[in-house]
Amino acid sequence: MSKYLIVGQGLAGTLLAFSLLEKGEEVLIADDYKHASASQVAAGMWNPVTFKRLAASWLAKEMLEEMNLTFRKLEDQLQTKFFHVLPVARIFNSIQDANFWDEKSDHPEVGRYLSARSNKSVQENFNSPFGNSEVNECGWLNVPLFREAARNYFIQHGNFIEDTVNEKEVEFIESSVVWKASTFDKLILCNGIGVNQWKGLEHLDLIPNHGQVLDLKIENLELDAIVNFGQFLLPYGNNKFRLGATYNWNEVPDEPTDEAKEFLLAELKQRIDKYIVVESQKTGFRPTTRDRRPIIGFAKENEMLAVFGGLGSKGVLLAPYFSKLFATGLTEGTSIPKEVSAARF
Ligand SMILES: Cc1cc2nc3c(=O)[nH]c(=O)nc-3n(C[C@H](O)[C@H](O)[C@H](O)COP(=O)(O)OP(=O)(O)OC[C@H]3O[C@@H](n4cnc5c(N)ncnc54)[C@H](O)[C@@H]3O)c2cc1C
């Protein structure tokens, strides 16, 4: 049995902790909830289709399988409902868009996700002269609720401490990690956009991408699908919705901007004619990589320091599969595939 110190209780840290605990390992997770957290603002949607090319997303079938298994099992274990299956209705912008969809529905890979069904609630409420079609096997995870339920579980089982892990307070002594008088075998960074700020990890190609979302109340709008019209509108129930999201690659402070708010509202107002109340605006940084693959593995010259991150804009879909893969690598010594390995940088 090894002792792991995991830094960060976002999607990455939470799922890796569960995967290690399932293997009977000893785990302590530290989070101070003061650093930026993408998981706290994520809409939590998953969708196996990339709309730009109308193609299945990378390893869609494998990711969906593991994601469904993991979150359903965790719902039972944590006695909380946070995993919601819901189709995405894609609004077409032209007749060509609709024809392309029909063409692709016979494709051996992406075809299984492209339904011929049109969503009635979207057709009735949205300006959509070219119609819409549903994507199968989509939905959303209530990420803040999942994190909270997991944190309570970790606290009950002695696996959690609310604290900051400061690099200056960590020592690597022979084959041990020492932090605040406790000793561990490995330190695993799941600290989102902070992973390449540690010594020995600066070379990792992790780029923060700033995103903003709006929480809305819209009376007289009932939807039984997530709507995608270039932006997304996610129905939470009780006339509450999340609208998003912006993508900004420039170095910006983590603050809500009027520009993003106006942009998102203007996009939505082109599609619906309803009275919209903005209840809040949220911001966060997606931990992205240029090759759009996660980062998993050890620091170059330190076998006691590891990373699990770079989940980009698909944390919900990727984290269950890759946390399991990494936990197996850590406990059984299986190798990490090159395309996601930290060693590729
Ligand atoms: C606006 C927006 C919308 C998004 N929508 C979706 C979506 O619909 N679907 C989807 O799958 N993904 C979405 N994402 C992406 C998703 O949020 C990320 O992929 C995922 O949350 C990353 O998880 P993480 O655990 O790696 O990082 P984070 O969630 O950022 O977690 C890092 C954690 O580490 C902690 N921490 C950092 N440093 C320290 C330290 N020194 N000591 C202690 N604790 C520390 C932080 O407090 C934080 O809790 C969205 C992201 C944004 C910004």
The ligand as an ORCA input file, in Angstrom:
! r2SCAN-3c Opt
* xyz 0 1
  C     -16.504     28.289    -18.229
  C     -16.141     26.829    -18.271
  C     -17.086     25.908    -18.694
  C     -16.748     24.539    -18.756
  N     -17.713     23.659    -19.152
  C     -17.405     22.327    -19.187
  C     -18.391     21.387    -19.584
  O     -19.542     21.725    -19.883
  N     -18.030     20.064    -19.599
  C     -16.781     19.636    -19.264
  O     -16.511     18.427    -19.305
  N     -15.825     20.525    -18.882
  C     -16.117     21.845    -18.848
  N     -15.159     22.737    -18.468
  C     -13.805     22.234    -18.218
  C     -13.696     21.590    -16.846
  O     -14.109     22.510    -15.900
  C     -12.237     21.149    -16.592
  O     -11.813     20.232    -17.574
  C     -12.071     20.448    -15.237
  O     -12.895     21.020    -14.276
  C     -10.636     20.513    -14.786
  O     -10.550     19.883    -13.531
  P      -9.219     19.888    -12.675
  O      -9.512     19.080    -11.466
  O      -8.057     19.500    -13.526
  O      -8.949     21.412    -12.280
  P      -9.769     22.386    -11.313
  O     -11.206     22.119    -11.366
  O      -9.332     23.766    -11.646
  O      -9.289     21.983     -9.862
  C      -8.076     22.368     -9.310
  C      -8.232     22.389     -7.802
  O      -6.943     22.519     -7.206
  C      -7.017     23.380     -6.091
  N      -5.682     23.914     -5.841
  C      -4.889     24.568     -6.744
  N      -3.698     24.851     -6.183
  C      -3.732     24.379     -4.913
  C      -2.792     24.368     -3.838
  N      -1.564     24.890     -3.966
  N      -3.144     23.782     -2.668
  C      -4.378     23.242     -2.516
  N      -5.313     23.221     -3.520
  C      -4.986     23.781     -4.689
  C      -8.050     24.418     -6.489
  O      -8.622     25.047     -5.366
  C      -9.057     23.565     -7.279
  O     -10.091     23.078     -6.459
  C     -15.456     24.103    -18.375
  C     -14.535     25.030    -17.902
  C     -14.856     26.386    -17.852
  C     -13.843     27.351    -17.345
*
